[in-house]
Amino acid sequence: MEALIAYIIKVNIALIFFYLLYVIFLKKDTFFAFRRYFILAATVFSFVYPFITVSAWENIISFEKPQKYTTQVTVEDPAFAVVLADEVQTAEPVNTININWWQVLLLLLSAGVVFFLARFTWQLVSILQIKHKSIRKNIDGMEVFDLYDEITPFSFFRWIFIHLDSHSDTEIKQILLHEQTHARQWHSVDIILMELLCVFLWWNPIIWLMKRETAINLEHLADNGVLRKGVNSRDYQYYLLRLTYHQNATRIVNNFNVSLLKQRITMMNKTKSPARKLVKYLIALPLALLLMAGNSVYAQNQRESEIFTEVEKYPEFPGGNQAFMKYLVESIKYPVKAQENNEQGRVITNFVVEKDGSISNIKVIRGVTAALDAEAVRLLNSMPNWQSGEHQGKPARVRFTLPIVFRLQGGSAGKSQSPVTPVSADVNEKGKILDEVVVVGYGPTHRESIPSPQEFAESKDNELFIVVEVQPQYPGGDITMNKFISDNLQYPKIAQENGIQGRVITQFIVEKDGSLSDIQVVRGVDPSLDKEAIRLIRLMPEWIPGTQRGNKVRVRYTLPVTFRLSDEAPTVEAAKGVQGKLNDPVIKIGSSDATFVVVEEQPEFPGGNAAMMNFITENIRYPKEVHEKGIQGRVITKFIVRKDGSIDSVQIARGVDPLLDAEAIRVVESMPTWKPGKQRGQPVNVMFTLPVVFRLDKKTEDGIQKSQTSSKNVQNPEFPGGENAYMKFLSDNIKYPVIAQENGIQGFIDAVFNIDTKGKVTFVKFNRSVDPSLDKEVKRVIELMPDWIPGKFNGAATSITSGASFVFRLQGDGVDEYKGPTPSNAIVVVGYGSSKK
């Protein structure tokens, strides 16, 4: 909205300067046509120049469209919390009073536009009504509308209206010469343009003055046209005087008689301006350049002071995320006064990390009470300087939004009874959302309910955390836990027979000694599936407990388990457990005949990757027709390595040209039997992705030999630890944004990224996207990747494009079934949605 207001201000500034230039230097000459063109050009330029910038370095005009950085506000997983009770309930929304003065101003401007637009429309309708009541006649081969009412003659585009009974033949001839000039030179276009300016910029008095000057100049043009036809100037002027008291039809037509008649008569009697005075019109050029220079300076200042929410490198708290979490946990306090007054709610704060890392512009954009707001501001004011962020290689100012939830627990804790503080006028200035901070205190209690020191120590010792610095872990990690689940979890027979499937969400507490307690189903599917999930959790060995500030603590843990029936065999899927959230990827561990993407032991070409590259080098042929056309690129093939090592279902995941695609398929299909992949020691079907690069080199004497071997000596980039580590990294880090789950957003995302010569991931783009929240999460994970081992071509490091596919799908009661594509090489991210009532 502010950008729109800035644009409108620039337009009006230009119109004001051009009008002043017109009045001071041009109004008194007789170059009527030049004056007309000046007004039209000045109007068009005023609306265009805000998009024009002048580069101070290259002295050229750039028509680049300014970049826009859209604030994306999502609700991330809570990562920082001070929790003093077993359950943390959702904070009640806080009602606030928000007066956005920008919106009020826009509303007033819009109301004026609606009024004047209705007035303009009514004027158009009036002309049509007059035309409908008039009689069409032909005078000297010219079509004229004989007016029903006695009003001043006028024209509108090609229509000429005259009340014939009110004028003599001589007068009619003069009127027709006048109105023909209006019609022939399309003066109605100027009138309509000025009327539209008055509609949309009605609040600027200069616009109304420009409209007046345009109308009088058009009359000068028409008068000049009459006199050029040999009409006596004195007779014509006397006739204009006789029409002074006639009623005009409407304001959006070219009236034969307009106000300011004295100006018209004076201009008709004035000596023609000498041609040398045309030089005055060149004054418009310095003014135009001055306006463009001013706009460029403004744009440059805006860029330098621009506050970003999306940057290439985000600012970082000293010591990283863990240090930030520790600072928040140790520094945030629940004000005693707020606890005594039963005050609680969600304070949304906003701050900017400057180019030097300092913190500025600390605001409460949605407050609760004065005490809680003050504590949130105090916390931010006490932060040390951050490491500054960067965008396009330069230090950048970055805005962050930090929600802080103050919650009370205890027998008498309830909703906040204190009035909320006003919302900042900058409520729309959201920044990059940071993880929510939850601060839990105790509500007011009666004296007899105050715990003794021993009771307080015991309660503190039994404190239950939802989020901790180091989360509890299954012994051996996630892969070991998945293997345990796949080995021990059984699909109940009764559920198979009745076609029952779904997602059972279990929850339990990992105690300080690693034992599991309070095992329960927080969202079930069927008693048989719920019972089986609980049985499995009870069978688990002791976990590695979570820690907070170096001490072992009790942590509530959530583990979703999905039971799914396939055509051939039941499938059990286990999602990675999380602390109170349900948005981690699903890892498939069942279905005896399924095709896997991630397995414990990947399939392998006989002799390894080096042998595979040699095989491709010796067998690949660059099609002559494609070579002659200069076509090159990277063909990504997909195929299944069967249990017996055979290659099956070869297809193109991303092609370049039909001939190159066909050649890549031919080479893959000609491969010998592979060593099959294994899961739990058993051979399984595995989907494999293999990029084949066709690249044209400089021609040798035979003109084609090198291009045929352009895929030789190409070594693809490698993720640290190999393909297994790559898939594990994606599965461990991708999250299903809460906001996307709450809004039922699901779909398939295909992302590509570049791995440069240093192994760094750059230029993340989307061949297929779904929603900003999901796109942002995929981009976050890809940019989070460690440096790869860079690809090589002819032994030298080279930049190579790679890709990753993700399918976000929701499960739960009343959730629409995902019906989009699910490529076999995609990471499947499963979230839990609920039906909207």
Secondary structure, DSSP 8 states (H G I E B T S, - for coil): -HHHHHHHHHHHHHHHHHHHHIIIIITTSS-HHHHHHHHHHHHHHHHHGGG-EE-TTT--EE-----------------EEE--SS--------------HHHHHHHHHHHHHHHHHHHHHHHHHHHHHHHHHSEEEEETTEEEEE-SS----EEETTEEEE-GGGS-HHHHHHHHHHHHHHHHTTHHHHHHHHHHHHHHTTT-HHHHHHHHHHHHHHHHHHHHHHHHTT--HHHHHHHHHHTTTS--S-TTSEESS-S-HHHHHHHHHS----GGGGGGGGGHHHHHHHHHHHHHHHHHHHHHH-EESS-SB--B-TT-HHHHHHHHHHH----HHHHHTT--EEEEEEEEE-TTS-EEEEEEEE-S-HHHHHHHHHHHHT----B-EEETTEEEEEEEEEEEEEEEESTT--S--S------TTTT---EE---EEEEEE----GGG---HHHHHHHHHT-EESS-SB--B-TT-HHHHHHHHHHH----HHHHHTT--EEEEEEEEE-TTS-EEEEEEEE-S-HHHHHHHHHHHHH----B-EEETTEEEEEEEEEEEEEEE-SSSEEEEEE--BSS---SBEEE---TT-EESS-SB--B-TT-HHHHHHHHHHH----HHHHHHT--EEEEEEEEE-TTS-EEEEEEEE-S-HHHHHHHHHHHHT----B-EEETTEEEEEEEEEEEEE------TTSSHHHHTTTTTEE--B-TT-HHHHHHHHHHH----HHHHHTT--EEEEEEEEE-TTS-EEEEEEEE---HHHHHHHHHHHHH----B-EEETTEEE-EEEEEEEEEEEESTT-----S---TTSEEEEEE-----
